């Protein structure tokens, strides 16, 4: 057996504390949460006898959790989509070497320097019906209720989405509650304001990495600016777009701080998310097993987004 070199021993010794910490406090805690989610630990007695999937069934049958999943889907689509569009637009404008580019770049990136808690507090004041935006622009308080608006734009039960919800046993939710909550759009606005500058930075770095010769070659071939953007630049930005979608999607799937600072649960749980439901279930209601089940569901949702990206990224590195 070949003796380990001194440098390798030192490297292993330096890495072992981090490996042990990750093993215990990340994967160990995930395993513990999974075990608790399958137990009967739903009171202070903390009964750890196995209970099968009963906690998961109870959670998915809870109307609040169903609404939380609805809110997560709506928030993710609106937040990620708007951030990508605005970030790409800002990056494209800055890529034109406008005067004062450094100032505008810093201005657009500034929201990223503050936390979601601060963002939530500021936008809560701005979107309060009796203050902020309504007073600044003279908007009607009764019509523009922002995060206090309980209205839900329903999806008809006979639509494709409604039929799908009915097929999985959620027909009542599809006909009465499944839709787009107006109050949730206030959180989307605040989140997009904070993260669109980050997307802009990603796109701007990618745009600056595209050779000018490639653009000039497309123009010489007769491509218009729109054709150049759509057929040359956008395909080259695809890896950055995937990265931005993964990062923003990861943020949206476990959003908590912005919602707590800005709206709490909102009218009719219109701005509630699984993270807040998990916190209340586990630490306020002492239903630890159900709270752990919600946490595992959130982990699966995030893994569904992250794992394919890691596999794709690994394959991209191999092909290079």
C-alpha positions as CSV (number, residue, x, y, z in Angstrom):
1,X,0.0,0.0,0.0
2,X,1.5,3.3,-1.0
3,X,2.1,5.7,1.8
4,X,0.1,8.9,1.8
5,X,2.2,11.9,1.2
6,X,2.4,14.6,3.9
7,X,0.6,17.1,1.7
8,X,-2.3,14.7,1.2
9,X,-2.6,14.0,4.9
10,X,-2.6,17.7,5.7
11,X,-5.3,18.3,3.0
12,X,-7.5,15.5,4.4
13,X,-7.0,16.8,8.0
14,X,-8.0,20.3,6.9
15,X,-11.1,19.1,5.0
16,X,-12.4,16.6,7.7
17,X,-13.9,19.2,10.0
18,X,-16.0,20.7,7.1
19,X,-16.9,17.2,5.9
20,X,-18.1,16.2,9.4
21,X,-20.0,19.4,9.9
22,X,-21.8,19.1,6.6
23,X,-22.5,15.4,7.3
24,X,-24.0,16.1,10.7
25,X,-25.7,19.5,10.3
26,X,-26.9,19.1,6.8
27,X,-27.4,15.5,5.8
28,X,-27.8,14.3,9.4
29,X,-30.5,16.9,10.0
30,X,-32.3,16.0,6.7
31,X,-32.3,12.4,7.8
32,X,-33.6,13.3,11.3
33,X,-36.4,15.5,9.8
34,X,-37.4,12.7,7.5
35,X,-37.6,10.3,10.5
36,X,-39.7,12.8,12.5
37,X,-42.0,13.3,9.5
38,X,-42.8,9.6,9.6
39,X,-43.4,9.5,13.3
40,X,-46.3,10.3,15.7
41,X,-44.5,13.3,17.2
42,X,-47.4,15.8,17.0
43,X,-47.5,16.9,20.6
44,X,-45.0,17.7,23.4
45,X,-44.7,14.0,24.3
46,X,-42.7,13.7,21.0
47,X,-43.8,10.1,20.3
48,X,-41.2,8.8,17.8
49,X,-43.1,5.6,16.9
50,X,-43.6,5.3,13.1
51,X,-46.8,6.6,11.6
52,X,-46.2,5.9,8.0
53,X,-47.3,8.6,5.5
54,X,-50.2,9.8,7.7
55,X,-48.6,13.2,8.3
56,X,-48.0,13.8,4.6
57,X,-51.6,12.8,3.8
58,X,-52.9,15.2,6.5
59,X,-50.7,18.0,5.2
60,X,-51.8,17.6,1.6
61,X,-55.5,17.4,2.6
62,X,-55.1,20.7,4.5
63,X,-56.7,23.5,2.5
64,X,-54.2,26.0,3.8
65,X,-51.3,23.9,2.4
66,X,-53.1,23.5,-0.9
67,X,-53.4,27.3,-1.0
68,X,-49.7,27.6,-0.1
69,X,-48.7,25.4,-3.0
70,X,-50.9,27.5,-5.3
71,X,-49.2,30.7,-4.0
72,X,-45.8,29.1,-4.5
73,X,-46.6,28.2,-8.1
74,X,-48.0,31.7,-8.9
75,X,-45.2,33.6,-7.1
76,X,-42.5,31.5,-8.8
77,X,-43.8,32.0,-12.3
78,X,-44.4,35.7,-11.9
79,X,-41.3,36.4,-9.9
80,X,-38.9,34.5,-12.1
81,X,-40.5,35.6,-15.4
82,X,-40.5,39.3,-14.5
83,X,-37.0,39.2,-13.1
84,X,-35.7,37.6,-16.2
85,X,-37.4,40.1,-18.6
86,X,-36.5,43.2,-16.6
87,X,-32.9,42.0,-15.9
88,X,-32.4,41.2,-19.6
89,X,-33.8,44.6,-20.6
90,X,-31.6,46.5,-18.2
91,X,-28.5,44.5,-19.3
92,X,-29.2,45.1,-22.9
93,X,-29.5,48.9,-22.3
94,X,-26.3,49.0,-20.3
95,X,-24.5,46.9,-22.9
96,X,-24.9,49.8,-25.3
97,X,-22.2,51.7,-23.4
98,X,-24.5,54.5,-22.3
99,X,-23.2,57.6,-20.5
100,X,-23.2,57.1,-16.7
101,X,-23.2,53.3,-17.1
102,X,-21.3,52.8,-13.8
103,X,-23.8,54.9,-11.9
104,X,-26.8,53.0,-13.4
105,X,-25.2,49.6,-12.8
106,X,-24.7,50.5,-9.2
107,X,-28.2,51.8,-8.9
108,X,-29.8,48.7,-10.3
109,X,-27.6,46.5,-8.1
110,X,-28.3,48.4,-4.9
111,X,-31.4,46.5,-3.8
112,X,-29.4,43.3,-3.8
113,X,-27.3,44.8,-0.9
114,X,-30.2,44.8,1.5
115,X,-32.1,41.9,3.0
116,X,-35.6,40.7,2.2
117,X,-36.7,41.9,5.6
118,X,-35.7,45.5,4.8
119,X,-37.3,45.2,1.4
120,X,-40.5,43.9,3.0
121,X,-40.7,46.7,5.5
122,X,-40.2,49.4,2.8
123,X,-42.6,47.9,0.3
124,X,-45.2,47.3,3.0
125,X,-45.3,51.1,3.6
126,X,-45.2,51.9,-0.1
127,X,-48.1,49.6,-0.9
128,X,-50.2,50.3,2.2
129,X,-53.6,51.6,0.7
130,X,-53.7,54.6,3.0
131,X,-50.1,55.7,2.3
132,X,-47.2,55.3,-0.1
133,X,-47.9,54.8,-3.8
134,X,-51.6,55.6,-3.5
135,X,-51.0,59.0,-2.0
136,X,-48.0,59.7,-4.2
137,X,-49.8,59.1,-7.4
138,X,-53.3,60.0,-6.3
139,X,-54.7,56.4,-6.7
140,X,-58.1,55.4,-5.2
141,X,-57.5,53.5,-2.0
142,X,-60.7,51.4,-2.4
143,X,-59.7,50.2,-5.8
144,X,-55.9,49.8,-5.2
145,X,-55.7,47.7,-2.1
146,X,-52.5,46.0,-3.0
147,X,-51.6,43.3,-0.4
148,X,-54.8,43.8,1.5
149,X,-56.9,42.8,-1.6
150,X,-58.6,39.4,-1.0
151,X,-59.6,39.0,-4.7
152,X,-58.6,35.8,-6.4
153,X,-58.7,35.6,-10.2
154,X,-60.2,32.2,-10.5
155,X,-59.5,29.6,-13.1
156,X,-62.7,28.1,-14.4
157,X,-63.4,24.5,-13.3
158,X,-64.0,23.4,-16.9
159,X,-60.6,24.7,-18.0
160,X,-57.5,22.4,-18.5
161,X,-56.1,23.5,-15.1
162,X,-59.5,22.9,-13.5
163,X,-59.8,19.4,-15.0
164,X,-56.3,18.6,-13.9
165,X,-57.1,19.7,-10.3
166,X,-60.2,17.6,-10.3
167,X,-58.3,14.5,-11.6
168,X,-56.0,14.6,-8.6
169,X,-58.8,15.1,-6.1
170,X,-58.7,18.8,-5.7
171,X,-61.8,19.7,-7.7
172,X,-63.2,21.9,-4.9
173,X,-60.0,23.9,-4.8
174,X,-60.0,24.3,-8.6
175,X,-63.5,25.6,-8.7
176,X,-63.3,28.0,-5.7
177,X,-59.8,28.9,-4.7
178,X,-57.3,27.9,-7.4
179,X,-56.3,31.1,-9.2
180,X,-54.1,34.2,-9.0
181,X,-54.4,36.1,-5.7
182,X,-54.2,39.8,-6.3
183,X,-52.5,40.4,-2.9
184,X,-49.7,38.1,-3.9
185,X,-48.7,40.5,-6.7
186,X,-47.4,43.0,-4.1
187,X,-44.8,40.4,-2.9
188,X,-43.9,39.8,-6.6
189,X,-43.3,43.5,-7.1
190,X,-41.0,43.7,-4.0
191,X,-39.1,40.6,-4.9
192,X,-38.6,41.6,-8.5
193,X,-37.4,45.0,-7.4
194,X,-34.7,43.3,-5.3
195,X,-33.6,40.6,-7.6
196,X,-33.9,42.0,-11.1
197,X,-30.5,43.8,-10.6
198,X,-28.9,40.5,-9.9
199,X,-30.2,39.0,-13.1
200,X,-29.1,42.2,-14.9
201,X,-25.5,41.6,-13.7
202,X,-25.6,38.0,-14.9
203,X,-26.8,39.0,-18.3
204,X,-24.5,41.9,-18.6
205,X,-21.5,39.8,-17.9
206,X,-22.7,37.3,-20.5
207,X,-23.3,40.0,-23.1
208,X,-19.9,41.5,-22.6
209,X,-18.5,38.0,-23.2
210,X,-20.0,37.8,-26.7
211,X,-17.3,38.8,-29.3
212,X,-18.0,41.9,-31.3
213,X,-16.8,40.1,-34.4
214,X,-19.8,37.7,-34.1
215,X,-22.2,40.6,-34.0
216,X,-20.6,42.3,-36.9
217,X,-20.6,39.1,-39.0
218,X,-24.4,38.8,-38.4
219,X,-24.9,42.4,-39.4
220,X,-22.8,41.9,-42.6
221,X,-25.0,38.9,-43.5
222,X,-28.0,41.2,-43.4
223,X,-29.4,40.5,-40.0
224,X,-31.5,43.3,-38.4
225,X,-30.9,44.2,-34.7
226,X,-33.9,42.2,-33.7
227,X,-32.8,39.2,-35.7
228,X,-29.3,39.5,-34.2
229,X,-30.7,39.6,-30.7
230,X,-33.2,36.7,-31.3
231,X,-31.1,34.4,-33.4
232,X,-27.6,35.0,-32.1
233,X,-27.5,36.7,-28.7
234,X,-30.4,34.9,-27.0
235,X,-29.2,31.4,-27.8
236,X,-25.8,32.4,-26.4
237,X,-27.5,33.6,-23.2
238,X,-29.2,30.3,-22.6
239,X,-26.7,29.0,-20.0
240,X,-27.0,32.2,-18.0
241,X,-30.8,32.0,-18.3
242,X,-30.8,28.5,-16.8
243,X,-28.6,29.6,-14.0
244,X,-30.8,32.6,-13.2
245,X,-33.9,30.5,-13.3
246,X,-32.4,28.0,-10.8
247,X,-31.2,30.7,-8.4
248,X,-34.5,32.6,-8.5
249,X,-36.6,29.5,-8.4
250,X,-34.7,28.3,-5.3
251,X,-35.4,31.6,-3.6
252,X,-39.1,31.6,-4.5
253,X,-39.6,28.0,-3.3
254,X,-38.4,28.7,0.2
255,X,-39.5,32.4,0.5
256,X,-40.3,33.4,4.1
257,X,-38.6,36.6,5.3
258,X,-40.2,38.9,2.7
259,X,-43.7,37.5,3.3
260,X,-43.3,37.8,7.1
261,X,-42.0,41.4,7.0
262,X,-44.6,42.5,4.4
263,X,-47.9,40.7,4.7
264,X,-47.8,37.8,7.2
265,X,-50.5,35.4,5.8
266,X,-52.5,38.0,3.8
267,X,-56.3,38.0,3.4
268,X,-57.5,34.4,3.1
269,X,-54.0,33.0,3.1
270,X,-53.4,34.9,-0.2
271,X,-49.8,35.5,0.6
272,X,-49.1,32.4,2.7
273,X,-46.2,30.0,1.8
274,X,-45.2,26.5,2.9
275,X,-42.3,27.9,5.0
276,X,-44.7,30.0,7.2
277,X,-47.1,27.1,7.4
278,X,-44.2,24.8,8.5
279,X,-43.1,27.3,11.2
280,X,-46.6,27.7,12.6
281,X,-47.4,23.9,12.5
282,X,-44.1,22.8,14.1
283,X,-43.3,25.6,16.6
284,X,-46.7,27.3,17.4
285,X,-49.0,24.2,17.2
286,X,-46.4,21.8,18.4
287,X,-47.2,19.4,15.6
288,X,-43.6,18.6,14.9
289,X,-44.2,15.6,12.6
290,X,-46.5,17.5,10.3
291,X,-44.1,20.5,10.3
292,X,-41.2,18.1,9.4
293,X,-43.4,16.7,6.6
294,X,-43.9,20.2,5.2
295,X,-40.1,20.7,5.4
296,X,-39.4,17.5,3.5
297,X,-41.9,18.5,0.8
298,X,-40.1,21.8,0.4
299,X,-36.8,19.9,0.2
300,X,-38.2,17.7,-2.6
301,X,-39.5,20.8,-4.5
302,X,-36.1,22.5,-4.3
303,X,-34.3,19.2,-5.2
304,X,-36.6,18.8,-8.2
305,X,-35.3,22.2,-9.4
306,X,-31.6,21.9,-8.3
307,X,-30.7,18.3,-9.1
308,X,-31.4,18.3,-12.8
309,X,-29.4,21.6,-13.1
310,X,-26.4,20.0,-11.3
311,X,-26.6,17.0,-13.6
312,X,-26.8,19.2,-16.7
313,X,-23.9,21.4,-15.4
314,X,-21.8,18.3,-14.8
315,X,-22.4,17.1,-18.3
316,X,-21.5,20.5,-19.7
317,X,-18.2,20.4,-17.8
318,X,-17.5,16.9,-19.2
319,X,-18.2,17.9,-22.8
320,X,-15.8,20.8,-22.5
